[in-house]
């Protein structure tokens, strides 16, 4: 796991446990989405590590959590491409 539930809750300033299951699901989704944008699998993304990856996953979880009803996935993908540009592979 690139980020954990405690980090995400601190980042989002959530101090209750009602959304823990949702947040855990969003963490997995965010890691998979970031790995997809970086054109690698989650294990490789985790192994690469770094602040950009950590920030990208936190940003993705926050975006998906805050925009549950009306998320613009194209906008999110463009932002992630910018955040992960330095590690993004040319192709799979």
DRENMAR-316005 format. One record per residue (C-alpha): residue in three letters; x, y, z. Coordinates in nm, 3 decimals. Layout:
% residues N
<rec><rest>Ala</rest><c1>X</c1><c2>Y</c2><c3>Z</c3></rec>
...
END
This chain:
% residues 92
<rec><rest>Unk</rest><c1>0.000</c1><c2>0.000</c2><c3>0.000</c3></rec>
<rec><rest>Unk</rest><c1>0.139</c1><c2>0.339</c2><c3>-0.099</c3></rec>
<rec><rest>Unk</rest><c1>-0.072</c1><c2>0.530</c2><c3>0.154</c3></rec>
<rec><rest>Unk</rest><c1>-0.263</c1><c2>0.403</c2><c3>0.454</c3></rec>
<rec><rest>Unk</rest><c1>-0.601</c1><c2>0.488</c2><c3>0.600</c3></rec>
<rec><rest>Unk</rest><c1>-0.456</c1><c2>0.708</c2><c3>0.876</c3></rec>
<rec><rest>Unk</rest><c1>-0.262</c1><c2>0.920</c2><c3>0.624</c3></rec>
<rec><rest>Unk</rest><c1>-0.571</c1><c2>0.963</c2><c3>0.408</c3></rec>
<rec><rest>Unk</rest><c1>-0.791</c1><c2>1.058</c2><c3>0.702</c3></rec>
<rec><rest>Unk</rest><c1>-0.534</c1><c2>1.314</c2><c3>0.817</c3></rec>
<rec><rest>Unk</rest><c1>-0.502</c1><c2>1.451</c2><c3>0.463</c3></rec>
<rec><rest>Unk</rest><c1>-0.880</c1><c2>1.484</c2><c3>0.432</c3></rec>
<rec><rest>Unk</rest><c1>-0.919</c1><c2>1.599</c2><c3>0.793</c3></rec>
<rec><rest>Unk</rest><c1>-1.167</c1><c2>1.324</c2><c3>0.871</c3></rec>
<rec><rest>Unk</rest><c1>-1.196</c1><c2>1.232</c2><c3>1.237</c3></rec>
<rec><rest>Unk</rest><c1>-1.479</c1><c2>0.978</c2><c3>1.227</c3></rec>
<rec><rest>Unk</rest><c1>-1.488</c1><c2>0.616</c2><c3>1.120</c3></rec>
<rec><rest>Unk</rest><c1>-1.812</c1><c2>0.608</c2><c3>0.921</c3></rec>
<rec><rest>Unk</rest><c1>-1.636</c1><c2>0.627</c2><c3>0.583</c3></rec>
<rec><rest>Unk</rest><c1>-1.341</c1><c2>0.397</c2><c3>0.656</c3></rec>
<rec><rest>Unk</rest><c1>-1.461</c1><c2>0.121</c2><c3>0.421</c3></rec>
<rec><rest>Unk</rest><c1>-1.519</c1><c2>0.374</c2><c3>0.144</c3></rec>
<rec><rest>Unk</rest><c1>-1.177</c1><c2>0.531</c2><c3>0.198</c3></rec>
<rec><rest>Unk</rest><c1>-1.003</c1><c2>0.191</c2><c3>0.186</c3></rec>
<rec><rest>Unk</rest><c1>-1.178</c1><c2>0.120</c2><c3>-0.142</c3></rec>
<rec><rest>Unk</rest><c1>-1.079</c1><c2>0.462</c2><c3>-0.277</c3></rec>
<rec><rest>Unk</rest><c1>-0.716</c1><c2>0.400</c2><c3>-0.177</c3></rec>
<rec><rest>Unk</rest><c1>-0.711</c1><c2>0.083</c2><c3>-0.387</c3></rec>
<rec><rest>Unk</rest><c1>-0.880</c1><c2>0.260</c2><c3>-0.678</c3></rec>
<rec><rest>Unk</rest><c1>-0.639</c1><c2>0.555</c2><c3>-0.652</c3></rec>
<rec><rest>Unk</rest><c1>-0.334</c1><c2>0.327</c2><c3>-0.651</c3></rec>
<rec><rest>Unk</rest><c1>-0.463</c1><c2>0.138</c2><c3>-0.955</c3></rec>
<rec><rest>Unk</rest><c1>-0.545</c1><c2>0.460</c2><c3>-1.139</c3></rec>
<rec><rest>Unk</rest><c1>-0.204</c1><c2>0.611</c2><c3>-1.064</c3></rec>
<rec><rest>Unk</rest><c1>-0.034</c1><c2>0.289</c2><c3>-1.175</c3></rec>
<rec><rest>Unk</rest><c1>-0.236</c1><c2>0.292</c2><c3>-1.495</c3></rec>
<rec><rest>Unk</rest><c1>-0.144</c1><c2>0.654</c2><c3>-1.568</c3></rec>
<rec><rest>Unk</rest><c1>0.223</c1><c2>0.574</c2><c3>-1.496</c3></rec>
<rec><rest>Unk</rest><c1>0.189</c1><c2>0.268</c2><c3>-1.722</c3></rec>
<rec><rest>Unk</rest><c1>0.307</c1><c2>0.017</c2><c3>-1.463</c3></rec>
<rec><rest>Unk</rest><c1>0.147</c1><c2>-0.218</c2><c3>-1.214</c3></rec>
<rec><rest>Unk</rest><c1>0.078</c1><c2>-0.121</c2><c3>-0.853</c3></rec>
<rec><rest>Unk</rest><c1>0.370</c1><c2>-0.327</c2><c3>-0.718</c3></rec>
<rec><rest>Unk</rest><c1>0.617</c1><c2>-0.147</c2><c3>-0.946</c3></rec>
<rec><rest>Unk</rest><c1>0.464</c1><c2>0.189</c2><c3>-0.864</c3></rec>
<rec><rest>Unk</rest><c1>0.499</c1><c2>0.113</c2><c3>-0.494</c3></rec>
<rec><rest>Unk</rest><c1>0.859</c1><c2>-0.001</c2><c3>-0.543</c3></rec>
<rec><rest>Unk</rest><c1>0.947</c1><c2>0.321</c2><c3>-0.727</c3></rec>
<rec><rest>Unk</rest><c1>0.808</c1><c2>0.522</c2><c3>-0.436</c3></rec>
<rec><rest>Unk</rest><c1>0.875</c1><c2>0.891</c2><c3>-0.396</c3></rec>
<rec><rest>Unk</rest><c1>0.692</c1><c2>1.205</c2><c3>-0.299</c3></rec>
<rec><rest>Unk</rest><c1>0.522</c1><c2>1.249</c2><c3>-0.636</c3></rec>
<rec><rest>Unk</rest><c1>0.362</c1><c2>0.906</c2><c3>-0.620</c3></rec>
<rec><rest>Unk</rest><c1>0.255</c1><c2>0.955</c2><c3>-0.260</c3></rec>
<rec><rest>Unk</rest><c1>0.106</c1><c2>1.294</c2><c3>-0.343</c3></rec>
<rec><rest>Unk</rest><c1>-0.066</c1><c2>1.161</c2><c3>-0.656</c3></rec>
<rec><rest>Unk</rest><c1>-0.237</c1><c2>0.882</c2><c3>-0.461</c3></rec>
<rec><rest>Unk</rest><c1>-0.347</c1><c2>1.117</c2><c3>-0.181</c3></rec>
<rec><rest>Unk</rest><c1>-0.475</c1><c2>1.368</c2><c3>-0.439</c3></rec>
<rec><rest>Unk</rest><c1>-0.666</c1><c2>1.096</c2><c3>-0.622</c3></rec>
<rec><rest>Unk</rest><c1>-0.832</c1><c2>0.965</c2><c3>-0.306</c3></rec>
<rec><rest>Unk</rest><c1>-0.926</c1><c2>1.319</c2><c3>-0.206</c3></rec>
<rec><rest>Unk</rest><c1>-1.062</c1><c2>1.398</c2><c3>-0.551</c3></rec>
<rec><rest>Unk</rest><c1>-1.271</c1><c2>1.082</c2><c3>-0.567</c3></rec>
<rec><rest>Unk</rest><c1>-1.398</c1><c2>1.132</c2><c3>-0.212</c3></rec>
<rec><rest>Unk</rest><c1>-1.488</c1><c2>1.498</c2><c3>-0.256</c3></rec>
<rec><rest>Unk</rest><c1>-1.642</c1><c2>1.450</c2><c3>-0.602</c3></rec>
<rec><rest>Unk</rest><c1>-1.835</c1><c2>1.127</c2><c3>-0.544</c3></rec>
<rec><rest>Unk</rest><c1>-2.136</c1><c2>1.257</c2><c3>-0.730</c3></rec>
<rec><rest>Unk</rest><c1>-1.979</c1><c2>1.446</c2><c3>-1.021</c3></rec>
<rec><rest>Unk</rest><c1>-1.618</c1><c2>1.337</c2><c3>-1.070</c3></rec>
<rec><rest>Unk</rest><c1>-1.456</c1><c2>1.448</c2><c3>-1.395</c3></rec>
<rec><rest>Unk</rest><c1>-1.227</c1><c2>1.153</c2><c3>-1.465</c3></rec>
<rec><rest>Unk</rest><c1>-1.069</c1><c2>1.321</c2><c3>-1.767</c3></rec>
<rec><rest>Unk</rest><c1>-0.961</c1><c2>1.618</c2><c3>-1.556</c3></rec>
<rec><rest>Unk</rest><c1>-0.830</c1><c2>1.381</c2><c3>-1.287</c3></rec>
<rec><rest>Unk</rest><c1>-0.631</c1><c2>1.181</c2><c3>-1.543</c3></rec>
<rec><rest>Unk</rest><c1>-0.474</c1><c2>1.496</c2><c3>-1.691</c3></rec>
<rec><rest>Unk</rest><c1>-0.368</c1><c2>1.610</c2><c3>-1.342</c3></rec>
<rec><rest>Unk</rest><c1>-0.223</c1><c2>1.268</c2><c3>-1.264</c3></rec>
<rec><rest>Unk</rest><c1>-0.027</c1><c2>1.269</c2><c3>-1.589</c3></rec>
<rec><rest>Unk</rest><c1>0.131</c1><c2>1.596</c2><c3>-1.477</c3></rec>
<rec><rest>Unk</rest><c1>0.208</c1><c2>1.465</c2><c3>-1.129</c3></rec>
<rec><rest>Unk</rest><c1>0.351</c1><c2>1.136</c2><c3>-1.255</c3></rec>
<rec><rest>Unk</rest><c1>0.523</c1><c2>1.265</c2><c3>-1.570</c3></rec>
<rec><rest>Unk</rest><c1>0.873</c1><c2>1.193</c2><c3>-1.437</c3></rec>
<rec><rest>Unk</rest><c1>0.810</c1><c2>0.821</c2><c3>-1.385</c3></rec>
<rec><rest>Unk</rest><c1>0.557</c1><c2>0.758</c2><c3>-1.660</c3></rec>
<rec><rest>Unk</rest><c1>0.671</c1><c2>0.490</c2><c3>-1.902</c3></rec>
<rec><rest>Unk</rest><c1>0.639</c1><c2>0.547</c2><c3>-2.277</c3></rec>
<rec><rest>Unk</rest><c1>0.432</c1><c2>0.230</c2><c3>-2.314</c3></rec>
<rec><rest>Unk</rest><c1>0.337</c1><c2>-0.089</c2><c3>-2.137</c3></rec>
END
